[in-house]
Amino acid sequence: NALALTIGANVGTTVTAVLASIGANINGKRLAAAEVIFKVATGLVALFSLPLLLIAVDTLGAWLGIAPDNHTLKVALFHTLFNLLGIVLMLPLLTALVNRLERLLKEDRSMYDKPRYLSEASLSLPQVALQAVAKETRHLFSNAFTIIAHGVCLRRSSIVSDQDLQALIDQRGVPMELDIDEQYERMIKDIYSANIEFLSRAQAEAGPEYSDAYSAIRRANMDVVSAIKAVKHLRKNLLHYMRSDNLHIRREYNRFRVRIGEVLRSLAALRDTEDSVVALLSLDRIRVEMLGGENEAARVADKLIRQGAITSQMATSLLNDGAYVREVIQHLLDMHEELRRAELPFDENSVHDELALRADEIANIARHAGEVR
């Protein structure tokens, strides 16, 4: 009777899996279905072969030194045999089961964001195609904006508002639930793939004078994806240290959040700037500010390490994650620069090149600004 109850209990736990899968994504639902099939199939086989399992339990129990009247350990042994039986039964059918579940439980693609501006008709007109894929790249960035903001536990509404982000530095961070891989699948992947395919086809049909513009937009799309990947790497330590009891490390990780938030805010403010030359020159100002923030963060980190205010493990994480922050910001700024360059009339690129700051000039200005502070 105890063994029969054990079989029933194993099958009964599938109810919990089914209930838990109600709010899960498609993979969670597939996993719950697989567990139901595993437990029910194993339970039926175990029920019909119960006499054989009883003999196996007694034999193994005697071999393991379990007393004949120690029913607790025998039930535990039976539970182990039950699971091993399930593995033996289902392992040969694993591939077929996965394929069947993927066919029966399909993803709801209506919840995935799709391209809005790309069309077959625009491919025959290079300038129209260029404008279409530029708009689609902005759509891609808009989605990435939300993922990146939530990735560093900032709300989009806070970034685009007048809220003082600097006020967050001393506060204990509040984590935001986010599955970056899932959001990438839902909000980025289809649009990014469509943009890359469209760019390849449009560039093949356009004249050589459009080559630089199309290449710039392709790089802009790649920068969006790279920024998201860098946030994903940053997020693990960020979630830990932004809530740390150590005020020093908490401040530095909150500064990471603020630096990324301020870049997103600046780029959002440039969105409505119609003059691409003006927008490109404004990016130089943002680069100077961000490089200044990076230099200041490096000085503070060195000071904290020398003073022993943070542990060596904290220091290592801080230095590594500082590189990820730099990567996020660099990709965001490069993305906007590439996109704006692609939108410039052919004769205005030289105007921007003459007025824009070189990388060494940006570094010098940021360094001198830091010395003044």
N, C-alpha and C positions, 0 to 999 in steps of 0.2 A: 504493500500500500504506500509506503514512504517513497519508493522508487517511482510509482505511478504519479504521486503528487509532485515529485521533482520534475517529471516530464511536463505535467500540467503547468507548473510554475515557470518553466523555461518558455513554453509556448505563450503563457500569459503575459510575459514581459514585452511581447511584441505590441501589446496595446499601448504601452508607454512610448515605444518608438513611433507608432502611428500618430499619436497625439502630438509628440514633439515635432513631427515632420509637417504639421499643418502650416506653421509659419516659416518653414525652411525654404531655401531655394531648391531648384530642380535636382541638384545633386543630393541634397538632404532627403528629398522625397524618394529618390532612387535607392539611397542607402537604407531607408526605412523599409521599402518594399523588399529589398534583398534580405534584410533581417527576418522579415515575416516568412518569406519563402524558406530560408535556412532553418528557422526554428520549427515551422510546421512540418516540413519534409522530414527533418531529423526526428521530430516527435512521433510522427506516424511510423517510421521505420523502427524506432526504439520501442514503441508500444507493441508492435507485432513480433519483435524479437526479444521481448522482455525476459523470457526464460533463459535465453542464451546470455543475456547481459547479467542476469543474476549469477549464473555460473562463473562468468568472467570476473564479476566483483568479488565473489568468494575466493576464487583462485588467486587473483591479484592481491586480495587482502591478506591471504595466508602467506603469500610470498613476501609481502611488505611488512609482515609481523603485526597486522591489525587483528585484535582479538575478535573472535566470532560474534560476541555480543556488543561490540563497539559500533552501534548502528550510525552514530554521527559521522565517524570517519568513512564508513561504508557508503553513506549517502554522498559525501564529498567526492569519494572515488567514482561513484556512479555519475556524478555531475561532470567530472573530467572526461569519463568515457563517452558521455553523451556528446560533448563538444568535439571530441576527437572523431566520433562517428559522423558528425555533421561535416567536418572538414574532409574526411575521406569521401563522403557522398557528393559534396558540392564542388570540390576542387576540379575534377574532370569537366564539370559543366560550367565552370566560371566564365569563360569567354562567351559561350552561348547565352548565359544568363545576363551578362552585361549588355550584349547586343540587343537582346529582347527588351530589357528595361529601357534602353535608350530609344528604341522604336515606340514603345508603349507610352513612356513618360517623356514627352518632348518639351523642349524649352518654349516658353511663351515669348516669341521674338517681338511681339508688340511692345514689350517693356524695354526694348533696346533702341537707343537713339539711332536714327538713320540720317544719311546725307539729305540736305534740304535744297541745295542750290545747283547740284550737278545734273546735267542733262546731255543726251546724245546730240541734240540740235546745236548746242554751243560749241561742240568740238570742231565744227567746220569754220568757226570764226575765232582766230587766235586771241584777239583782244577780249571777246566775250567769254571765252573759256578761261582766260587768265583772271578776269573779274569774278567768275563763278567759283573757281577753286580758291581764290583769295577769301571770298566770303565764307566758304566752307571751312577754311582754316581758322577763321575767326570763331566760327561755330564750335570747332574742335577745342580751341583755347577756352571758350566760355565754359565748356564742360570740364576741362582740365582745371580751370580756376577753382571750381567747387571742390574737386577732389584734392587739390593741393592745399586749399584753405582748411578743409576738414582734416587733412592729413597732419597738419600742425595744430589741430584743435582750435581753429578760429572759424567763426561763422562768416559766411559770405556777406551777410547783412552788416556785420561789424566792420568788415574791411571797407566796404563802399560807403560807409557812413562817416560821420565826423568824430567817431569815438577815438579817444586818446589811447592808442595801442601801447604807448610807453607805460601806461598805468598797470599793464599786465605783468611787468617785469618782476615785481616783488610778490605777486600773488601765487598761491598754489594752483597749478593748472588743473583744469577740469577735463578729463578725457572725453573724446567723442568717438562713439562706435563707428567703425569704418572698416570695411573689407575692400582694400584697394584693388585687389585682383578682380573681385566681382564688379566693382564700379568701373574698372577699366574695360571689362567685357561689355558692360551695359552702355557706357557713355562714350567710349573712345575707339574701341577696336574697329567697329564697322565703318565709322567715319574716316578713320585714319587709313584703313585699307582701301576704301573707295577713293580717297584723295590721291594716294600713291598710284593707283591704277589709272585714274583720270589724268594725272600729270604725265604719265608715260605715254598715253595715247595722244594727249593734246600736244606734247612736245614733238612727237613724231610727225604730226600734221602741220605744225607751225614752221615759220621761217627761222633762220639762224638768229635773227635779231631778238627773238623771244627766248632764246636758250638760257640766258642768265637769269631772267625773271622766273622761268619755270624751275630752274635749279634752286633758286633762292626759296621759293615756296616749298619745295621738297625738303630743304634743310629746316625750314620753319616747322613743318609737320614733325620731323624727327626730333626737333628740340622739345616740342610739347611732350612727346612720349618719354624722352630722356629725363625731363624735369619730374614727371610722375614717378619714374623708377627711382630717382634720387630721394624723393620724399619717402618712398616705401622703405628705403634703407635707413633713413634718418629716424623714422617713426618709432622703432622699437625702443631705443634709448631715450628718445624724447618723452614718451609716455611714462617712463620710469623716473627720469630725473626732474621733470617739470613739477613733480609732486614730492620731491625729496625733502627730508627734514633738514638737509644741509642747504642753508640759504644761498651760499655762494654758487653751488652747481645749479641750483634751481633758477637763479637769476640768469646764468649764462644760457641755459636751455630756453628760458623764456625770451631772452634776447634773440636767439635763433628764430623763434616763432615770430617775433615782432619784425625782424629784418625781412623775412619772407612776406609777411603781411603788408609791410610798407611798400615793397616792390609791386605786389599785386594791386595795391591801392593806386600807386603811381601809374601803372599800366592801364588800369581801369579809367583813370582820369584822362589819359591820352586817347582813349577809344574814339571820342567824338571830334578829335582834331583832324580836320579835313586836309590840311597842308602837310603832306608827308615829309617835306624837308624840315619843317618846324618840329614835327613829331620825332624825327631822327635826331635832331640836335638836342631835343629834350631828353632823349635816352642817354646822351653823354652826361647830363646833369645827374641822372639817376645812377649811372655807373660810378661817378665820382662819390656820391653819397654812400653807395653800398660798399665801395672799396674802402672808404673811410671807416665805415662800421666794421668791416672785416679786420682792418688794421687795429682798431681799438679793441676788438674782441681778442685778437692775438696777444696784445699787450696785457690785457686783464688776465688771460689764461696763464701767461708766463708768471705774472705776479702771484696768482693763487697757488701755482705749483711751487714757486720758491718759498712762499710763506707756509706751505703745508696745510692750506685751508681746504684742499680737496685731496682725496686719496689718489694713488697712482692709477688705479683702475678708472676713476672719474676723469683724470687728466687724459688718459688714452682715449676714452670715449669722446671727450670734449674735442680733442684734436681731430679725430677721425670724422666726427659728425660735423665739425666746422667745414671740412672739405665737402661733405654732402650739401650743406647749406650753400656754399659757394657754387656748387654745381647746379643746384636748383635755380639760383638767381641768374647765373650765367646763361643757362638755357632759356630762361624766360626772356631775358633782355635780347639775346641773339635771335630768338623767335620773332620778336617784334621788329627788330632791325631788318631781318631778312624779308619779312612780309611787307614792311614799308618800302624797302628798296624795290621790291617787285612791282609795287604800285606806282613808282615814280615814272614820269615820262622819260623816254630814253635820253633826252638832252639835259635832264636835271640831276642825273647821278653824279656828274662831274661837279655840279654846284655843291652838293652835299659833301663830296670828298674833299673839296677845298676848305669847307667850313668846319667839318667834323674834327674832333680831337683824336689824336693818335693814342694808342694804348699807353705809351710811355708818358704822354702829357697827362692823361687821366691819372696815372699812378703818382706823378709828381704833385699834381693838385691835391689829391687825397692825402698824400704824405705831409705836405705843408699845412693843410687844414688840421691834421692831427697834431702837429707840433704847436700850432697856435692854441689849440684846446688845452 
